[in-house]
């Protein structure tokens, strides 16, 4: 929970497993809130863990990011008194790029990929920032589409290798998240020349800044995923990552028209791009609901009020928060 890269990739895995994302600190401790959640859920988890099929907890990231002591403490709470205890499996690589590739390429005991398949869209995001992938996290969870991380100047080698594997499965569509400062056009060139995709297979979805990119990503999701219709939205702090990444399962869970998109906002201001988009949605009868993720230090009451005002710009009955 102290850094973002591994949690970005975890959104896709959580979606494939229909699982929550729990954040643990890098000091190896178990926060009281996480412990209390584990206690509240362990009767259900223990019932799902049998001698022939143990319940599995996936730890995403290496031990420097997610120390084993914290994982062990979490598992001890879950398994207290259980004769058929849950097990933990760590997914990690040498760095953030390798970890994201490992998540995308994860297989189950039968040898089938858990996250990626030919029908997926492969997302490419900067490994040096969280905002663009955070904006896509509701879709990543909902569709369990894989996301790979790369340096800005060229396609990361681990990302390139897993893309080649995915292409052999029949993968055809790639989305670049963010503008050229986040992921350069050279990365697109590397995907075309180094992986073998046609230029028409690669789409960039981005804006002038992280807030405008979240609007562009939100719009792309509504156009390409029928479980989102733009009427259900979430405000997420775009300056910090923890609340939004943990909320990916909440935002992305749902079938036809029932999943929530995400708009990134400042803690004390509603960005102009988001305000304009909310006003445009008001013209078509939405959004009908806006949730806010995090406390008032993350998203202030003034930002919530401004979002309601923008969403009521044309249709005054079109929102409830």
Secondary structure, 3 states (H helix, E strand, C coil): CCCCHHHHHHHHHHHHHCCCCCCCCCCCCCCHHHHHHHHHHHHHHHHHCCCCCCCEEEEECCCCCCCHHHHHHHHHHHHCCCCCCCEEEEECCCCHHHHHHHHHCCECCCCCECCCCCCCEEEEEECCCCHHHHHHHHHHHHHCCCEEEECCCCCCHHHHHHHHHHHHHCCCEEEEECCCCCCCHHHHHHHHHHHCCCHHHEEEECCCCHHHHHHHHHHHHHHHCCCCCCCEEEEEECCCCHHHHHCHHHHHCCCCCCCCEEEEECCCCCCHHHHHHHHHHHCCCCCCEEEECCCCCCCCHHHHHHHHHHHCCCCCCCCEC
